[in-house]
Amino acid sequence: MERDTFEYVALRVIRRFFFREASLHALGRFLPHYRVNTGLTDPWAIAEAYASDLARVGVSVAGQRVLEIGSGAANGAGYALAALGAARVVCHEPFVPFDVGLDAKHLGGLVPRFPKVKFSIVDRVKTLDGLPKGSIDLVVSNSVLEHVADPGALFADLARLLAPGGGMLHRVDYRDHFFKYPFHFLLFSKFAWKWFLNPGDLPRWRLDDHLAALAAAGFDASVLEADADPGAFAKIAGRLHPDFQDRDPGMLAVTRAVIYASGGRGFAPDSTGGDDPPRTPPAG
């Protein structure tokens, strides 16, 4: 076993079996190659990135009914979207416990800057079940899709929620989240990854997987931006697990992408309240 692979496996096993997520959030700034989620430290930067990326396709946050998928421990980005003019914001987070103190900190930082904004328009939900069909104009996410176990099922649910003319913006990080080795997770079988190395929520999707799932859900998707690291990928290309050996090397080398999707199967709002409840979004 190569030295880098040995180091990777050892640290991945330690991460999986000995560190809880809460411990990593508390200790992350002291750990090498671990990066604390931006949503915990600077949600305003996330909202600004959403607005900047949407401007590329002529879409403004102002006046939109926005759903953020995977908001994390607090509604910080949701409050920032409200400050940017959103008509309503729903923060969806099915897994991470709500941190009241962190949420108050994020809100408290914005209220003095935007005294006229009604931050009460920001809601938080654990599932998408209670959201009416066609009630959302814009779906956004930041470093979330790479964690979703079944993106096809999620996209189908989001298509149901989107109103006609609605769209989605997803900012995706395709790197192995042990950032020293951004592609080492492509070296292992599904069995080894699932039972010994996966930190719990990294299915190893690539950009073309997400584009195919969007197309299957009826969306027209465009890649607004994509970064790749062909040098780092070249270091492990000869050791890829057979599951990845026949994949497009250009797609495997992608590290981050910004995807905008429109179309889907948008629905007009149902005023009768008779719509069947959607599936619960997949674990991710």
Phi, psi and omega in degrees: 000130179298153184300318181295323179292320178299313178300316181299310182298315181300313182288326177294319179296317177299315180300316185290318191258348186236347181242125171273159183300321180297322178295320180294321178297322182285324186255357190305322183292344180262352185263135178293138174068012174253137182238124179289138181304132181298331179299335178280331189251327185210069181296335177299321179297324179294313180297321178295322178295318175304309184298319180295316180293320180295327179298333179297331180251017175074024180249135177249148175289330186304129177079002184269150169268110192251138172243120174259125179269132177071056185286343179085205190286344183214170183263026188305312180294328177296316177297321179295321177295323175297319178296333179275002172109006179300144180283328179203146177226130173246122178261117184256123179212101184275347190238317186281127178298145181288129179258100185299317181296316179295320179298317179297324178295314179296315180294318181297333179284341183260328184304313179295330181282331183228069187295340183267353182281135177269094183287355176290351177286353181269123178245164178228133180226152176268331178228167178270001188303320186275358181274127182292154176301135177070022185263001185237136177265330189212128175252135177227154173205153180227115181053050181239314186303328181293347181258351186279125185292323182230082182297329179298316178294320178297314181298324178296318177295318181293326177299324178294325184280335184286137173283160176307135182085358180286167181211173181227142174236121180236124174258118192237137176252110185267006180282152163303131186280005161268090200292344176297327181236085190292345182234006185295337180291352177274003183267355192239155178290164177301320181296310182296320181293314184295317191263344186230332191243328182298126178294353175129342188206043182225089185285356176072033175293150173247169184305317182293334174297314181292321178296321178294320180293323177295316179298320180296331179273003176091011181270147168264113186249144174227144179266109182285331182200141176215132175251149178221159177230076183297331178294312178294323180294322181301331182292336182243358187303324180283353182246009181306142173294149180308332179299337184245355186295332182264005180279159178297117181301327178298321178287321180297330183276355179293134180256322180212152178209153173243120185245131171246133182228137177224173181093261183059214176233059185304144183240142171290149179304141180262107183279351183276342182072017185261010183288143176293143179294144180283169173293151173291136181300150185291155175294145179201000000 
